[in-house]
Amino acid sequence: MSRDQFEFGNVFWAPDPYNAGGDPRPWLVLTANSLPYSGEEYICAGLTLSDLPDNIEVRSNDWGAGNNPDKTSYCSPWVLATIKHDTIVRAQGYVTTEFAHKIAERSAEYLTGDCTDS
């Protein structure tokens, strides 16, 4: 695996810390350079194929690269994790800056308790 750093809006596959022994899942990078260990870890929101309430659909025009047109992805802005660079399995692509900001803002609402119904 390359030591290239990932950036805000990148999507990669890494283990799910909430599902011990499970397959890797895709993660959307929300914070990369502003962490104390920049390049070694990232704060990310989980992506899923599950269309659950409050998940946000990643539409085809939200992808800059890496979209699988045969599957619809969703982002769960409350499923946050710090992912270590050395655990990343592979890169998938990236979403638009606008979509990444939308998820970051929604995640912040969950963290501050300011989240209203979708």
SVG drawing of the C-alpha trace seen along z (x, -y; Angstrom):
<svg xmlns="http://www.w3.org/2000/svg" viewBox="-38 -23 42 35">
<polyline fill="none" stroke="black" stroke-width="0.4" points="0.0,0.0 1.2,-3.5 2.0,-5.9 0.2,-8.6 -2.0,-10.6 -5.7,-10.7 -7.6,-14.0 -11.0,-15.4 -13.6,-13.8 -11.5,-10.7 -13.2,-7.3 -11.2,-4.2 -11.8,-0.7 -10.7,0.2 -11.8,2.5 -15.0,1.5 -14.1,1.0 -17.7,1.6 -17.9,5.0 -15.1,7.2 -14.0,9.8 -16.2,8.3 -15.2,7.3 -13.7,3.9 -16.2,1.1 -15.9,-2.1 -15.1,-5.3 -15.4,-8.9 -12.5,-11.1 -13.9,-14.1 -10.7,-15.2 -7.1,-14.5 -4.6,-17.3 -5.8,-19.0 -5.3,-15.9 -2.3,-15.6 -1.1,-12.6 -1.7,-13.9 -1.1,-11.2 -1.3,-8.5 -5.0,-8.6 -8.3,-10.1 -11.7,-10.9 -14.2,-9.3 -17.9,-8.7 -19.1,-5.2 -20.5,-4.3 -23.0,-1.5 -25.3,0.0 -28.2,-0.1 -31.0,-2.6 -31.8,-3.3 -33.6,-6.3 -31.2,-9.3 -28.6,-7.8 -27.7,-10.2 -27.6,-8.8 -24.4,-9.3 -25.8,-10.0 -23.9,-9.5 -23.2,-13.2 -21.8,-13.3 -18.9,-11.1 -15.9,-12.6 -14.4,-9.2 -14.9,-5.6 -18.7,-5.3 -20.0,-1.8 -23.0,-2.4 -24.5,1.0 -24.8,0.1 -26.3,-2.8 -24.1,-4.0 -25.3,-5.8 -23.4,-7.7 -24.2,-7.4 -23.0,-10.8 -23.3,-9.5 -21.1,-6.4 -17.8,-8.1 -14.4,-6.5 -10.7,-7.3 -9.1,-5.1 -5.4,-4.4 -3.6,-4.8 -1.9,-1.4 -5.2,0.4 -6.5,-0.9 -7.1,1.9 -7.5,-0.1 -8.6,-3.5 -12.0,-3.7 -12.1,-7.3 -13.6,-10.6 -16.8,-12.5 -17.4,-16.1 -16.3,-18.8 -20.0,-19.9 -21.1,-16.4 -18.2,-15.9 -19.1,-19.3 -22.7,-18.2 -21.7,-15.1 -19.2,-16.9 -21.9,-19.5 -24.4,-16.7 -21.9,-14.8 -21.1,-18.0 -24.9,-18.3 -24.9,-14.8 -21.9,-15.6 -23.3,-18.9 -26.9,-17.6 -28.2,-20.1 -29.4,-17.4 -33.0,-17.8 -35.1,-15.3 -34.1,-14.7"/>
</svg>
